[in-house]
Amino acid sequence: MNLNPKSNWNLNWKHRVARAGRAAVALAAPLILFSGCASSGVHNPRGVPVTQMKADERGFVAGTGVESQDLVAVTDKMARSILGVPEIANAQGVPRIVLEPVKNETRFPINKDIFLTRIRTELNTKARGKVRFLARENMAVLEKERALKQSGQVTSNSDPNVVEFKGADFFLTGKLQGLTTQTSKGISDYVLYSFQLIDPRTSDIVWEDSAEIKKQGLEDASYR
């Protein structure tokens, strides 16, 4: 009989470690089996499943350039700011606005006019008729329709010879400008979003506002 307490303690400890090891293996077995079953399913080619997200959320596929959350934040700010302009808020009647193309001076080949589209949509939805936008991009179709009415080829509920196309009270335009820094440690992009409301009669800039966003990352991304 071994009467050495230290020796007995070491022996008992070895037995406990051995039992713990066997228990850990038994516990891990179903997990390994479950993982094996899961891996047999269909996978995205890149290993990332498709995830539906809100437009103002930053996703796991991200870069340092212009993204949907930037679009939402910037256009929300501009729409609210326009409604506070005295020429809009205190106007006699409903001001008419024409959208002019946005200038993109950043390195990102994005659809720049989507900014004005969202500003217009936000104002048409939430401004309760305080402003109206003129569909100048559809002038060719509108003029053709008026000509058909004037010739009697189609019916008209009003006199087609009366000029009813409204003129613009303001032009809404904008510009995207950027600064890029790139080193072996990563890339940094700064984008300035600026928008103006211009009086076509006087050429006055009656409103201007901007937003600026800066991002840094380890690698560049592709934008389309």
N, C-alpha and C positions, 0 to 999 in steps of 0.2 A: 504494500500500500504506500502510495506516495503521499507523505504528510507535509510536503512543501506547499504552503498556501499560494505562493507566487506561481508555482508550476500549475496548480489546479486552476488558478484564475486564467492563466494563459490558455490552458486546454479548453476551458469553458468558452472563452472569447473566440477561439478558433471555430468551435462548434456553432456559435451564434452567427459568426460571419458566413459560415458555409450555408446555414439555413436561410439567412437573408439573401444570399446569392441565388439559391434555388427558387426562393419566392419571387425575386425580381425577374428571373427568367420566365417563370410561369405567368407573371403579370404582363410581361412584355409580349408574350406569344400572341394573344388575341389582338393586341395593337398592331403588331407586324402583319397579322393576317388581314386586319381591317384596312391597313394602308395598302396592302397588295391589291385588295379588291377595288379600292378607290382609284388606283393608278390605271386600272384597265378601262376606265371610262373615256369619253371623248374629250379631247383637250383642244383649246385654241392653239393654232400653229405656233404662236409666240409664247405659249404658256400662260397667257393672261386672259381670263374670261371677260366677256362683254359685260359692262356695268352701266346701267342707266343712271344718269346723274342730273342734278339741276344745273341750269346754265350758269348760275353764279357760283358754282362750286369749283374749286381747284382739284383737278383729277390727278391720278397717278401717272398719266401720260402728259407731261408738262415740259415747257421750255421757258426761255427767257423773253420770248416775243409776245405779240398781241394774242390773247386768248379770250374765251367766251366770258370768263368772270370779269375781265377788264372791260369788255364791251358793255356788259350789264351795268357795272358800277359807273362807268363814264357817262353812258346815255341817260341813266337815271338822274345823275347829278345835273346834266345839261337841261333835261326836260323840266326839272323843278326850277332851275335858275331862270329859264326863259319866262316862265309864268310870273316871276317877280319883277320883270322889267316894266317900268311905268308906261312905256309905249304900248305894252300888251295889257297889263293889268288895268290901266285907266283909259283904254281906247274907246272912242265913240264908234260903236258898231263892232264888227268882227274883223280883225286884221287878217289879210291873206298873205300866206308865205309860199315862196317858191324855193325848192331845194336846188342848190348848185353843187356840182361835184366836189368831193373832198380830195385834197392833195395828199398823197402819201409820199413822204420824204424819208421814210424809214427803210431799213434793209429787208423788211418782210413783205413778200408779194401777196398781200391779203386783199380781200374784197373791201376796199375802204368805204364805199358808199353804204355798207350795212349799218354804219354808225348813224347816218341821217335817217335811214329807214326805221331804225328802232326809236330814235327821237320822235319822229313823226307818229309812229304807232302809239307810243306812250302818251303823247299830247292828244291825239285823236281819241284815245280810250279814256283818259283821266282828266282832261282839261275842261270837259263839259261845254264844248262849243266856244271857248274863249278865243281860239284861233282856228283858222281853216287853211288847208294846204291846196294849192292849185296843181292839177295834174298836167303839167307842161310836157312831161315825157310822153303823153298821149295826144299831143296836139294834132298830129297827122290824122289819127282816127277821128278825133272830134271835128276837125274841119271837113273831113269826108262826110260825116254824118250830117253836118249842117248843110252841106251842098246838096245832099240827097233830099233833105227837107225843103230847101229852097226850090228845087226842081220839081217838087211834087211827087217824087218817086216813093217817098215814105210819108207817113202822117206826122203832124206836129201839133202839140197842145198849145203852142204859143207862136207868135210871129217869127218865122225863121230869118226874116230880113233884118231884125233888130239885133245889133251886136250885144251879146250877153256875156261873152268871155270876160272875166274879171282880170284886172291888172294886179300885179304884186305890190303889196305894201312893204314887204321885207323879203330879202334874200337870206337864206340860212346856208352857211357853208362852213367848212372846217379844214384843218390841216393836222397831219400826223408827222411828227419829227422825232428823230432818234439819235442816240449816241451809243456806240458799242466799244467795249474794251475787252480784249481777249489776250490771255497769256497761257503759259503752260499749266497754270493752276485752275483755269476755267474761263468762263465768259460772263460779261455783265452787260445788260441792256437797259437803257433809260429811254422812255418814250413819253413825249409831251403831246397831249391831245388838246387842241384849242379849237373853239368854234366861235363864229361871229354871226350877228344879225345886222344886216345892212339895209339902210333906207335907200331905195333906188332913185328916189327923187333928188336927194341931197348928197348921196354917197356917205352919209354919216354912219359910223359903226355905233348903233344904239345899244348894243349888248355884246359882251365878250366874256367867255369863261374858259377855264382850262382844268385839266387834271393831269397828274404826272405819276408814272409808275416805274419803279426800278426793280430789276430782278437779276439774280446771279445764279449760275449753275456750273456744274462740272463739265458739261459738254453741250454742244449746239444741237438744235432740233430743226426738223424740216417743216416748213409752213407752206400750205397750198390754199 
